[in-house]
């Protein structure tokens, strides 16, 4: 067998058996198959007891299902996701790391067979966390929840359910339940029928949010060619936005005044001559403005601007 045939043989083996991307459940930093931004430690470490749970085959499959679906959200969100809770088994199989960093069974653990889910305050006894089909992601400022409220089609694509943010504080709960919940609104569910469904809720009130976006901004990053979009923005208090570019394609140096507003769902709406573009704000701070949307004649754009002092 010549070298070319040997090479092709190993490629076929990798494709069939998934050797390259298979999850190594014995190593905490091993990424989960199909989800390069999530790893074994995040999925199986029980923070409350500071031990690992060694999952069975069904739990591994469930964790992988959630991870690959959550990766779709992570790719669109394009920001780090910090896991605060994943599997919470009702019968723990305790694990610890040995000197080489490998997760091994801990035969002396007092937690063997214990119900970790029951140790969590207010945890549902039928939680999807028990089988690994649910995960909580830190959301201290509510920005992830706001993004998902404005992009519920993303949850549909990922085949995930999101708990009503009015029932969670500081995190977003996702699960991959096999059947629809009894009380839902789009891809959101709630555990308490009396909990109101949310509209967009900013960390600031609307007036402060409007004030924060005002000022001059310089383009830092874009998913499309820079000569298709404005390099500078001047967002003014009177509802106008001046866009400027040194070299807009086919025109050269160019500036244009548009109207802008923030709607009740926290979306950045820009209009000119009857054409309206609705952007979802992904990040807004004293230094960063990041948004995305579909622009007629151009397509989907995702941009990041920094404030000009």
Phi, psi and omega in degrees: 000120181285173186296325180295317180293323178297316180299314180296324178299314181291326176298317179296320178298315180299319182292320184286315187260354177067031185300323185293319190249003184296140178292130173261098187290353180272351183237123187305323185270004177293127179286153183277137183310125178080004182219077187296347180263005181227144186229176185297320179302312181299325186277330192240354180277129181263099188301320184297329182249356178056043176223167172266150168255128177271108188286151173277181186296321179294318179295321176299316179297318179295316179300317180295320178300311180296316183298315182292326177287319179294330178299327177298317177293317180300320180296320180286318180294323174061036175219160179299141174245125180256119180283128175255338176199138175230253181287138175228079189294152175268358173213098188284136170253092193294139176229157176218165178263138177271189186297337179266004178086008181273140178279122179233162177296138176257097185290344183261004183291138177280355182267000183303124179080359183284157181267098181290322181301322181292341180278351181270127182299132178064013179289139178287137178293348177244024183302143175289348174297330185301321183260004179088009182269009179223152179213145176249135181242131181301137180211064189301323183259003179077007185291325179291317178299317179298317179300316182288326177298327180269355183221054182292343175297333177294321177294326177294315179298321182278349183057049178236154172251146181239133178287144176313119181301340176288351177255356179237152181225115178085003178206163173246130178262127175242146168213161183246046181303143184283340180233150181299148178288164182287331180230111185218161177218104189066234178258017175260148173230163176224147178272336180244119183295343180272352179286123181292146174288140185278149159262181181297132180231115180274160176294330175258167171283168187302322182296315179293324179297316178298322180292324184294329184278346182293148175125190183256137184230145180243133181296131179248319188210144179209150178276353179234173182302139184294338182276010175255352184224169180286136177275337180225143176235141172235099185265118191251158186291340183273012177087013177249154179228124177259117176257136183226147175212145178284335186203075173288135187304128177081355182236321185094215180297135189206144173219153185206139178257127181236169174260148180219157173198162172254123182275181184293345177262011176075020179266147181268111186248124182239135182221149178203127176052043176082357178260125182243133177242129181253119180253144171266124178280120181269329182202135177214120178218188179292345183237340187233136170233120182227128180211169180215159178174174179258123183252124179306133179084347181240313182109201183288130175232147173226120186229156174227129178243151173246149183288138176267122182273000000 
